[in-house]
Amino acid sequence: MSGQWEVVIGLEIHAQLATKSKIFSAASTAYGAEPNTQACLVDLGYPGVLPVLNEEVVRMAAKFGLAVNATVAPRSVFARKNYFYPDLPKGYQISQYELPIVEHGELFITDADGNEKRIGITRAHLEEDAGKSIHEGLDRYSGIDLNRAGTPLLEIVSEPDLSSAREAVAYMRKIHSIVRYLGISDGNMQEGSFRCDANVSVRPLGQEELGTRSEIKNLNSFRYVEKAINFEVERQIELIEDGGEVRQETRLYDSDKDETRSMRSKEEANDYRYFPDPDLLPVEIDATYIEAVRATLPELPDAKRRRFIDDYGLRFDDAGILTASLALSDYFEAVASATDAKAQIAANWVIGDLSAALNKDGLDIEQSNIAAADLAGLLDRIQDSTISGKIAKEVFEAMWAGEGNADDVIEARGLKQITDSSAIEDVVDRIIAANPGQVADYKAGKDKLIGFFVGQVMKETGGKANPGQVNAILKDKLS
């Protein structure tokens, strides 16, 4: 909601399917090749060539449909979507229109009030990607790279059930997590493997009729989705309140200026003159095939989150963070199973220190400088009182820098915790003798001064004294 206005958002997410070859040809889908070196005659639309459907894309689409409780159609049809653009050599895109392979799914997100909210998935259909127009570095010209032409996409269309940019991002993250869990897309947004178009409209609070929508094209980061939608919502509200009207149009988001700008008027379905592709047979799937695909489904994020809460006793939010990424959840489980420390402590370190180090160095969890077994070893040294939690931070940084495992660092730096009670008592006696004023104040009732004494002992011992023993000895002697 924005004042007296209600925001209505629907997302069209394009997930590139993780096949080695294209949807209708044997050309490679590998990223990063020289322009126009991975486009065969089928991709280029040469006369006389015929598309042949890649069976793997059907399996992947069915897998997604089952994962979001959707209906996987026993019969779906490919259609030609006709439009003319330089990076579309055939003059049409092969997509699915009236009979998509997946319909009527759902998933659940957490809304701003912390409640579970259902988001409907209208459909998910298979289609081929277009090529790419290149405008930079070519002086007054534009270049066309057709390597992407024919790359298989699963377009996932939501119901207009999203009410804010925050919800849109939460939904998009959930879809991103699901396709990666399923192994059907790498979800790499920098390489264009996962992107979305956002349909945004506003209407007066309480009105049932939808407002006129704008479509923001090709958003390829979660941050840009949020910023683009927030800008567009404010733009539409200001326009209407100033007496104007929102036009149905396609807009682009300019991240440098943090604004959307008009690209073209929004086309309707009839503008594309859809008709069934005469070169491709309908796709027919029987129940046996669907059940075989169902048997390959992994444990999905929501189920894993519930298990982490039930089996490990994790907090709800922490379980959500850990299960949003399959790789992160696997790392956490490897740590938790290899340490004697409580699972919540393992979660705290993975979500806190480890994630901070990864973010600082721009690394994914798979590239972590510290293996799960080594982080478990560090937690064990805290658990058995070899080091304190504070010293563990120093050990972690040294491990991240490549100085070895926890035991190596502790030994090399002489960080082993002092647990000898007589040694700690000697330090405590010196601190008490050196601070008679604070001792008198403490005995007069200023109990919070215990923190001062603890700090002085830890300072003198270089942080190596066991904090629990320090507290107990101080309280005994000061009483």
N, C-alpha and C positions, 0 to 999 in steps of 0.2 A: 504493500500500500504506500502511496505517496500523497499525504494530505487527504483530499477528497477524491482521489483517483485510485483506481485499481489497475495494477499492471498485469498483463497477460502475455506469457512467453511460451513459445514452442521451439524446440531445437531440431534441426536436421543434421545428424552427425554422420560424417563420412569416415568409415574405418577401412583402411587398405588391408586386404586380406593377405595373410603371410604365406602365399604360394610362391613357388620358385619360378613359375611361368605365368603368362597373362591369362585373362579369363577366356579368350577365344583364339589364342595362338600360342605357339611354343616359345615365343621371345622371352628373354629373361626379365625379371622384375627387380634385379639387384640395383641398389641405390648407388649413385655417384659416377656412373659411366659417362664417357664423353657424349655430348649431345648427338642425338639421332643415330646412335650405334646399337640401340636395342629396340628398334622398330622394324618389324618384318612387313612383308607385302600385305598381310591381313590387317595389321595395325594402320598401315598407310592408306588402306581403302582402295587398293588396286582393283580394276575390273576383273571379274572372273574368279576371285578368291572367295573362299567360304569360311565362315567362323565355325570352330569346333569347341563346344563347351568343356571347360576344365571341371572335371567331376569333383575335385577337391573343394571348389568354392561352394558347391551345393552342400557338402558335408559340413563345412564351416558355418554356413548360414543356418542350417538345421540345428547345429550345436548351439548357436546363439539363441535361436528361437526357444529351444527347450530351457535354456538357462534363465530366460526372463518370463517363463510361464506363458508363452505365446502358442498360437496354433501354427504348426508347420504344415503348409498347404500340400495336400496330396497332388495338386496340379497347379503349376505356375507357368506363366507365359512371358517370354521376352518380347519387348516392343521397340520400335524405332522412335526416338525422340528427335524430331527434325529441327535443326537450327543451323545457322551458318556462322562460323567463326574461324579465324585462321588456324587455330590449334585443333580443329576437328576435321580431319582430312576427308572423312566419308560424307560430311554434310549432315550426319545424324549420329546420335549416341545410342548404343544398345543398352536399354534399361528394362525395368519391369514397371508396368503401370496398373492396369485393372486387376491383375492376378499376381500379386507379389508372393514370394516364398514364405514370408513370416507375417502374421497379423495378430493384433490384440494381445500384446504382452503388458508387462508391468514391472516396476521395481519401486523400492521404497527409499526415501531420503529422510534426513532429520531436518525439520524446518527451524525457523529462527527461535521458536518457543521451546525447542527441544523435543517436539512431538514427531512421531513417525508420519510421513505423508506419502500417499500412493501417487505415483506418476505413471500415467498410461502411455504405452508405446503403440501407436497406431499401426505401424508396419515397419518391416525391414526388408529391403529389396536389393537384389544384385544388379550391378551395372558396371560398365567400363568407364575408366577415367579418360579425360581428354588429355591433350598434350599441354605444353606450357609456353606461354609467350614471355619472351625475355626483352626487357626494355633498357636495362642498364649496360653501359659500356659499349654501346653500338652506335654512338653518335646520333644521327637523325633516324636511324632504322630500328626495327624490332626484329628479333630472332624468334624462331619457332623450334622448340625441342620436343620431339615426339616420343621420347623414351617412355614417358608416362602413359601414352596413348594405349588403351587396352588393359591397363593395370586394374585388377579386380577390386571393386569397392562394395562394401555393404553399407547402404544408406539407411540409417536408423531414425525414424521420424516419431517424435513424441506428440502426445496430445498437448493442447495449450493449457497444461495444468500447472505451469511454473509461475510463481507470483513475484519473483524478485531476481535480481542478478545473482544474489547469493545462492538461491535455490537452483538456478540454471547451472552454476558452477558445480554445486553438489551433485546434481544429476549427471552432468558431463563426466565428472570424476568417477562416478559409479559405473557408467558405461565403459569408461577407459579401463577401470579395474577389472571389469567382467571380461572384456575381450582379451586382456592380457592373461588373466587366469585361465581362460579357455585355450590360449595359445593360437588364436585365430588372427591376431594382429599384434605387431610389436608396439603399436601406439605411439610411435616416435613423432612427436608434433613438429620438431625442427625439420624433419625430412618430409613432412606433409602426409604422414601415414595416418594421422588422426586430426581431423579439423571439423568445424561445424559452421552452419548458417543459423542465425538466430532470427526468428520472427517475433517482432515486438509490437505490442499495441497497448493503448490505455483506454479506459472507459470510466465514466463517473461511477463512484461507489454505489453499489446496489443495482446498477443497470445489468440486464441479462445479455443484451446484444453486444457482440464484440465490436471493438473499435477498428478503424482501418489500420492495417499492419504495414510495417516496413521490414524488409528482410536484409539483415547485415551479413554479407558474404565472407566466406573463407577466414574465419577466426581460428588461429592455430596456437593459442595458448590460453590457459585458464584465466590468466590475468587480463588478457585482452577481451575475453568473453565478458568478464565482469565490468570492465571499464567501458566497453562499447555499449553494453545494454544500459548501464547507468546513464551514460550520455544521451542515448536515444530516448530513454524515458523522459528525462528532463526536457529534451528538445520538443518532444511531442506535447507534453503538458503546457510548456510555455507557448507553443504555437497555437494550441486550442484556446488557451486563456486569453491570448491576444486577438482572438477573433478569426484565426486562420483555420485551415483544414489540413489534416494529415493526408498525404497522397500515398497510394499503394505503389511502392517503388523498391528497387534494389539499391542498397547503400553499401559503401565501403568504410571500414574503420581505419583512420590514419593515426597510428600509434604515436607519431612524432608530435602531432597537434592535439592528441586525445580528443578526437571528434569523428563523427560519421559524416559522410558527404554523399550526395546523390550520384548514382552510377547510371541507372536507366529506369524506365517505368517497369513495374513488375509484370511479367508475363503470366497469363492464365494457361491452364492445361491445353485448351483448344488452340493456343498459339503454336504449340509444338506438333500438332497434327499426328498424335500417336496412332500407330497401327501395329498389329502383331508382325514381328520380323519373319518374313517368309523363308529365311535361310536357317532358322532355328526351330526345332521341334519343341513342343511343350515339355516342361520338366515334370515327370511323374514319379512320386515317392510313395512307397507302400509302408504299411505299419511296421513290417519287419525291419526295414531300413531305419526308420525313426527310432525303434527300440535299440537297434545296434549302436546308433549315435548316442542315445541316452546313456548307454552303459559306459561310454567313454568320458562322461562329464566328471570333472574334478570337484573337490569340495570348494564351493563358491564363497565369496567374501562374507555374506551375511551368516552362512552356516559356520564359517570359521570364527567369526566374531563371537557367536554364541558359545562355541566350544572353548575359546580362549577365556571367556568369562567364567564358564562352568568348571573347566578343568584346571585352569591356572589361577583363578580368582582375581583376574585383572579388572581394573576399573573400566567402565563402559567406554569412555572416550579413548582410553589407551588402547583397548582392544580394537577400536575402530581405526585408529592411526596405523597400528601394526598390520591389520588385515587389508588395508587399502591397496597394498602392494604385495604380490605373491612373493617376490624376492625378499622383502623386508620381513614378512611373516615367517618364511623359511629360516632366515637368519636368527630371528628371535627364538624360534623353537630349538634351533641348534644350540644356542647359548643356554636356554632354560634347561635342556636335557643334560648338559655337560657340567653344570655347577650345582653346588649344595645350597647356594643362596636362594631365597624365595623368588618365585617367578616375577612378582611385581617389581622386585629390585632389578632383575634382568631387563624388564620392560623399561624401567626408568632410565637405565644406561643406554639402551638402544634408541629410545625416543629422544633422550637428552644429549649426552656427550657425543655419542656416535653420530647421530643425525646432524648435530651442529658441525662436527668435523667434516662430514661429507659435504654439507652445504657450503662451508667455507672454501673447500677445495674444488667445488663443482663436480663431485663424483657421485655415481650411482652406488647403491648398496653392493652391487656385484663387484665394484672396484674398491671396496673398503681396504684400507691399509692394515686393518686388524681383522684376522679371521675369527669366526664365531668361537672356536675352541680357545683362542687366546684371550678373548674378552671374558669367557667363562673362567679361565685361569685367574684373571685379575679379580673377579668377584669372589673366588675362593680365598684369595689372600686377604680380602676384607673380612670374609666370613670367619676365617680361623685366627683373626686378630694379628696377622703378620704385619698389616698396614692399616692405618685409619682411612676412613672415607675421604678425608681431606688429602692425605698423601696419595690416595688412589688417583686423584685428578692429575697429579704430577706424573704418576706412573703411566697413566693413559696417554698423556701428551708425548711422553718419551716413546711409548710403543708405537704411536701414530707416526712419529718421526723416524721409525725404523731401527730403534735401539734394542730390539729383541722382545721376548715375551715378558710377562710380569715378573717372573722370578729373576730373569736376567737383569732387568732394570733395577729391581729392589737391591740385588746384590751389588751391582756396579756402582750405584749411587748411595749405598749405605742407608737405605730408607726403612729398614726393618723397625717395626714399632717397639718402643720400650714397654715391656710388661712386668719388669722386675719391680715389685712393690717397694722394696727398700730404696732403690734408685729414685723412684718417683717421690718417695717421702723426703729424701734429702733435698730435692729441688723445692718441694712444697715448703719445707721448713725455712729455706733461704728466702723464698718469696714472702712468707708471713713475717719473718724477722725484718725484712726490708720495707714493709708497708704497715707500720703500726697504726697510722691514722685510719686507713681503710679497714683494718681489722676491728678497730673500735667502732667504726660506723656500722660494720656488718653485725657486730654483736649487739648494737643498739637497735637493730631491726631492719637495716637496709639489705634485705636478702638478695637483691639483684646484683649486689657487688660480687657475688660468687662468679659471675661472668668475667669480671676483671681479673680475679685470681687465676681462673682457668686459662685466660688469655696469656697471662704472664708465665705460667708454667709451660704452656705450649710454645711460647716464644723462646724460652730458654732451652727447650729440648728440640727445637727445630721442627715442631709439630709431630714429633715421633712418639710422645707419651700417649698411652692408651687413654682416650678421653673419659671413658667410664670409670677407670681406676682413679684418674685425677680428680673427678668430681667427688667420688666416695671418700678419698683421703682428705681432700680439702674440707668437706663438710664435717668429717670426724674431728679434725684438728681445730677447726674454727669454733666448734661447739663447746 
